[in-house]
Amino acid sequence: MINDMFAKYTEQAENLFMAPTRNYAKLAMDYTQKLIDAQMEATRTYTELGMQQARAALAIKDTNALQQYAEKQQAVAKDLGERVKADGEKVVALNQDFANEARKLVESSAQSASETASETVEAAKKATKAG
């Protein structure tokens, strides 16, 4: 009897606390990895762009080259703005996915808790009738 009660308590603890905690931790780790990957990719892109611009600036030897460099800066600025916007949209999408998945986990955990509570009440009623 005690072993059955202990097994039932262990099962309830697993279903109510441990499994949802592990699922949330996995979700958070996956989100963090995706976010770090996006940040690393953005950092690499911005660094390469900065290095290209520095090299182009170092290649200026006369006023004509300076004029060409200055004209290209407008296109570079536009490209950079588009990249920053796209990177921002990527992060927003990651955040929305994370929020949606976390909401699903909470809903699932709440449903599981409700079912477990119902089972516990039923078991207590049976135990009271039997005793």
N, C-alpha and C positions, 0 to 999 in steps of 0.2 A: 504494500500500500504506500509506504513512504517512498520507495523507489519510483513508483508510478507518479506520485505527486512531484517528486524532484525532477523526473523526466519531463513532466508537463510544464513545470516552471521553467526549465531550461529551454524547452521548445518555445514557450511564450517569450522569454527574454531574447532568444535568437530572432524570432519573427518581429517583435516590437522594437528592439533596440539595435542589436548587432547587425542584422542584414541591412536595415535602412542606413545605418551609419557607414557600413562598408560601401554600399551603393553610392551614397553621397560623396564619400571620399574618392571613389573611382571617378565619378563625374567631375569633381573638382580638379583632380589630377589631370584628366584628359583636357579639360578646359585650360588649365594652366599651361600644359604642353603646347596646345594650339596657339595660345596667346604669346608664349615665348617664341615659338616658331615664326609667328607673324612679325613680332618685334625684331627678331634677328634678320629676317628677310628685308624688312624696311630699313634697318640699320645698314645692312650690306649695300642696298640700293642707294641710299643717301650718301654713304661713304664713297662709293664708286663715282657717283655724280659729282661730289665735291672734289675728288681727286682729278677727274676729267677737267673740271673748271680750273683747278689750280695749274694743271699742265698747260691748258690752253692759255692761261694768263702768262705763264712763264715763256710761252712761245712768241709772245708779242715782241716784235723787233722794230716796227715802224708805225707811223700814224695810220696807215692803211690797215694793218693787222689789228690795231687797236679799234678801229672803226668796225671791222668785221666781228671782232670779239664782242663789242658792245651790242651790235645788232643781234647776235646769237643769244645774248643774255635774256632777251624778251621771250624767245622760244624756250629757253631753259627754265625760266621762271614759270611759264605756262605748264610745261611738262611736270615740273616739281609740284605745282599746285594740284594737278590732276592725280599725281601719285599719292600725295598726302590725303586727298579726298578719298581715293580708292582704299588706302590703308585704314582710314577712319571708318569707312563703310564696312570693311572686313571685321574690324574690332566690334562694331555695333552688332553685326550679324552673329559673331561669336557670343557676345553677351546675351543676345536674344535667345539663341539656341540653349545656352546654359540656363537661363531663367526658365525657359519652357520645360527643359528636362528636369530641373529641380522641382518645378511645380508638379510634374507628373509623379516624381518620387514622393512628394509630400502627400498627394492624393492617394497614391497606392498605400503608403504607410498608414494614413488615416483609415482607409478602408480595412486594412489588415487589423488595425487596433480595434476597430468596431467589431469585426468578426470575432476576434479573440475575446473581447469583453463579453459578447453574447454567449460564446462557448463557455466562458468561466461562470457566468450567471446560471446557465443551464446545468452545468456540473454541480454548482453549489446547491441548486434546487433539488437535484437528484440525491445529493449527499444528505441533505436535510430530511428528505422523505425516507431515505433508507435508514437514517439514524433514529 
